């Protein structure tokens, strides 16, 4: 247990950038509202016990969605991590900050189907990271991030 705690502290000490993307309350509220409309339909068609069970399931479901939709973006001395995806910094070629208009185009008209996308529709800005790896067919990563300026400057310092 002590070894795990020490490794975690070492990893946090090496971390240069960290941002956690969570779904906003209005998105979770809308989904929960939709779940509750199903609960009301179940209550109207069946009985109180079925409605209570479906309400509990809906509440647990919204908690699971809130946890599952969380994405952590971290940069340390060696690699960039976006959720479970990670890449060593030596394979990054170019980093460019994307405005909301640029992100809108990159998500739709100018999208490359082979690109790695880590998008959150509620965040308008992001970062495009062009890769420099002949073995990888992914041309770039497009990441939704609130601190796009900070992530861009951090990655340029480490490249």
Secondary structure by P-SEA (a helix, b strand, c coil): caaaaaaaaaaaaaccbbbbbbbcaaaaaaaaaaaaaaaaaaaaaccaaaaaaaaaaaaaaaaaaaaaabbbbbbccccccccccccccccccbbbbbcaaaaaaaaccccccccccccccccccbbbbbbccccccccbbbbbccaaaaaaaaaaaac
